[in-house]
């Protein structure tokens, strides 16, 4: 899973993080733009490890 995420372009990783947040209820579908913006702000995180470890 980590390898597949690492193979994504940066923008695709940001989208995946935003989708994961919406999926677990951190944001609503109407909050897409905000979720995407916040993901861009925290892009320094190791997204593959973050996503795999996400509850």
N, C-alpha and C positions, 0 to 999 in steps of 0.2 A: 504494500500500500504506500509506504513512504517513497519508494522509487517512482511510482506512478505520479505522485504529487510533485516530486522534485522535477519530473520531466515537463511539467506545465510551465507555460510562460508566466511571468510575474502577475500580469493582469488576470489570468485564469486562476491563479492561487488566491488572489484577493476576492474574486467572485465566489470561489469555493468556500472561503472562510465566511463571507457574508451569508451564503446559503446555509451553512452549518448553523450560524447564529440564529437565522430565521427558523430553521428546522427545530432547534431546541427551545425556541420561544423567547430568546433574548430580544428579538425585534419581530415586528409583524411584517406582513408582505408590503404594507404601506410604508414601512420604515426601510425599504430597500436602499434608497439613496444614502440614508444615514449609516446603515450597516456597512455599505461599500466604502463610504468615506472613513469610517473608523478603522476598517481593515487596512486601508491605505496608510493611515497614521501609525499603525503598529506593525508595518511591514518588516521592521527589523527583527521581528520574532522568527524563530525557525518554524515556519508554517507546517511543514510535513510532520514534525514531532508534535506540534500543538494540535493539529487535527486528529492525529492517531490517538493522542491521549485525552481528547475531549470527551467528557461524559455525555 
